[in-house]
Amino acid sequence: MNGGINWIAAYNYLFASLNSENKDLYVGGSTFCRMAQQVDPGSPRDTA
C-alpha cells in the first residue's frame, strides 16, 4: 500500500478539514504542510 498511507482516509480527512464553514477556501504554504503532517508525520515541512 503506497508507503503505508491510507490515501482514502487522508483525502477524507483533508476534504472535511478544508470543506468546513467559516474557513478560507485556499490553503497553502505552511498551513497546508501542517495539515499534511497530521495525516503523514513524515511529510516535508515548509521552511519559508
Phi, psi and omega per residue, in radians:
M1 nan 1.914 3.135
N2 -0.181 1.327 3.064
G3 1.225 0.285 3.103
G4 1.407 0.116 3.141
I5 -1.640 2.256 3.035
N6 -1.467 1.674 -3.013
W7 -1.155 -0.534 3.105
I8 -1.156 -0.789 3.106
A9 -1.133 -0.700 3.131
A10 -1.103 -0.797 3.122
Y11 -1.091 -0.801 -3.135
N12 -1.052 -0.700 3.117
Y13 -1.132 -0.854 -3.118
L14 -1.143 -0.710 3.134
F15 -1.077 -0.796 3.135
A16 -1.099 -0.684 -3.136
S17 -1.191 -0.714 -3.092
L18 -1.417 -0.401 -3.046
N19 -1.698 0.367 3.133
S20 -1.448 2.655 3.087
E21 -1.221 2.731 3.102
N22 1.088 0.505 3.077
K23 -2.165 2.683 3.081
D24 -1.077 2.555 3.136
L25 -1.399 -0.457 -3.141
Y26 -1.812 2.259 3.075
V27 -2.236 2.139 -3.131
G28 -2.599 3.098 3.091
G29 1.069 -2.374 -3.047
S30 -1.151 -0.534 3.110
T31 -1.119 -0.780 3.111
F32 -1.123 -0.755 -3.139
C33 -1.057 -0.730 3.110
R34 -1.099 -0.688 3.115
M35 -1.154 -0.726 3.133
A36 -1.137 -0.635 3.137
Q37 -1.169 -0.435 3.077
Q38 -1.182 -0.506 3.114
V39 -1.519 -0.769 -3.119
D40 -2.346 1.745 -3.112
P41 -1.000 -0.304 3.129
G42 -1.486 0.059 -3.141
S43 -1.131 2.614 3.123
P44 -1.083 2.665 3.091
R45 -1.713 2.623 3.075
D46 -1.408 2.071 -3.073
T47 -1.684 -0.051 -3.103
A48 -1.367 nan nan
